[in-house]
Amino acid sequence: MSLLTKLLGKSGEDRAAKHVERLGYRITERNFRTPMGEIDLIALDGDTIAFIEVKTRTSNAFGTPELAVDPRKQGRMVKAALAYLKRKGLHQMSCRFDVVAISGPEEDQVQLIRNAFEMDRRRY
């Protein structure tokens, strides 16, 4: 991964965190890593834990950012989320998977997609 890509990702995560905080979320973790995968942001939205993937693109030439959250990425997020819930003893809490798609430098190019996908309980 190039330095430019890392900087773009970090900048996108910072913008996403500010965006969801303005919407009332409370960030509890950033860049939660496990051997199974990573979650960019973990936040409380009321009494629900939101596991948030941030995708940043400088243009939509190769598709919108949220399209990069494919089934493989979703599976890694679900496994990381389950590890987080187990580690924190939060099995009974309501949770969901959100995506923040950032497609440019303007504020109106930041989009929160609540409940972007669901965990397939038959797989996990």
C-alpha positions as CSV (number, residue, x, y, z in Angstrom):
1,M,0.0,0.0,0.0
2,S,1.5,3.3,-1.0
3,L,1.9,6.2,1.4
4,L,-0.6,8.3,-0.6
5,T,-3.2,5.5,-0.2
6,K,-2.5,5.3,3.5
7,L,-2.9,9.1,3.9
8,L,-6.1,9.1,1.9
9,G,-7.5,6.3,4.1
10,K,-6.5,8.1,7.3
11,S,-8.0,11.4,6.1
12,G,-11.2,9.5,5.1
13,E,-11.5,7.9,8.5
14,D,-11.0,11.3,10.3
15,R,-13.8,12.8,8.1
16,A,-16.0,9.8,8.6
17,A,-15.6,10.0,12.4
18,K,-16.5,13.7,12.4
19,H,-19.5,13.0,10.2
20,V,-21.0,10.3,12.3
21,E,-20.3,12.2,15.5
22,R,-22.3,15.1,14.1
23,L,-25.1,12.6,13.6
24,G,-25.0,11.7,17.2
25,Y,-22.8,8.6,17.2
26,R,-20.2,8.2,20.0
27,I,-16.9,6.7,18.7
28,T,-15.6,4.1,21.1
29,E,-12.8,2.5,19.0
30,R,-10.8,3.2,15.9
31,N,-8.9,0.7,13.8
32,F,-9.9,-2.4,15.8
33,R,-7.7,-5.2,14.5
34,T,-7.9,-8.9,14.8
35,P,-6.3,-11.7,12.8
36,M,-9.7,-12.2,11.1
37,G,-10.1,-8.6,10.0
38,E,-10.2,-4.9,10.9
39,I,-13.0,-2.5,11.7
40,D,-12.3,1.2,10.9
41,L,-14.7,2.7,13.5
42,I,-16.8,1.3,16.3
43,A,-19.4,3.6,17.7
44,L,-22.5,3.8,19.8
45,D,-25.7,5.0,18.1
46,G,-28.1,5.2,21.0
47,D,-28.0,1.7,22.4
48,T,-26.7,0.0,19.2
49,I,-23.1,-0.7,18.4
50,A,-22.3,0.4,14.9
51,F,-19.4,-1.4,13.2
52,I,-18.3,1.1,10.5
53,E,-16.3,0.5,7.3
54,V,-14.9,3.7,5.7
55,K,-14.2,3.7,2.0
56,T,-12.6,6.8,0.4
57,R,-12.2,7.4,-3.3
58,T,-10.9,10.5,-5.1
59,S,-13.4,9.8,-7.9
60,N,-16.1,7.4,-8.9
61,A,-14.2,6.3,-12.1
62,F,-13.9,2.8,-10.8
63,G,-17.3,2.7,-9.1
64,T,-18.7,4.3,-5.9
65,P,-16.8,3.7,-2.7
66,E,-19.4,1.5,-1.0
67,L,-19.1,-1.1,-3.8
68,A,-15.7,-2.0,-2.4
69,V,-17.4,-3.4,0.6
70,D,-17.9,-6.7,-1.1
71,P,-19.0,-10.0,0.5
72,R,-15.4,-11.0,1.3
73,K,-14.8,-7.7,3.1
74,Q,-18.2,-8.1,4.9
75,G,-17.2,-11.5,6.1
76,R,-14.0,-10.2,7.6
77,M,-15.9,-7.4,9.3
78,V,-18.4,-9.8,10.8
79,K,-15.6,-12.0,12.2
80,A,-13.8,-9.0,13.6
81,A,-17.1,-7.7,15.1
82,L,-17.8,-11.1,16.7
83,A,-14.3,-11.0,18.2
84,Y,-14.9,-7.5,19.6
85,L,-18.3,-8.5,21.1
86,K,-16.7,-11.5,22.7
87,R,-13.7,-9.6,24.0
88,K,-15.8,-6.9,25.5
89,G,-18.6,-9.2,26.8
90,L,-21.2,-7.4,24.8
91,H,-23.0,-10.4,23.3
92,Q,-26.5,-9.1,24.2
93,M,-26.1,-5.7,22.6
94,S,-27.8,-4.8,19.4
95,C,-25.4,-4.1,16.6
96,R,-25.3,-3.3,12.9
97,F,-22.9,-2.7,10.1
98,D,-22.6,0.7,8.5
99,V,-20.5,2.1,5.7
100,V,-19.3,5.6,5.2
101,A,-18.6,6.3,1.6
102,I,-16.5,9.3,0.7
103,S,-16.2,10.2,-3.0
104,G,-14.4,13.5,-2.9
105,P,-13.2,16.5,-0.9
106,E,-16.6,18.2,-0.3
107,E,-18.8,17.7,2.7
108,D,-21.7,16.6,0.6
109,Q,-19.6,13.8,-0.8
110,V,-19.7,11.9,2.6
111,Q,-22.5,9.5,2.8
112,L,-23.5,7.3,5.8
113,I,-25.2,4.0,4.8
114,R,-26.9,2.6,7.9
115,N,-27.3,-1.1,8.1
116,A,-25.4,-1.5,4.8
117,F,-25.4,-5.3,5.2
118,E,-26.4,-7.9,7.7
119,M,-24.6,-10.8,9.2
120,D,-25.6,-14.2,7.7
121,R,-26.2,-16.1,10.9
122,R,-25.9,-19.4,9.1
123,R,-22.3,-18.7,8.3
124,Y,-21.0,-17.6,11.7
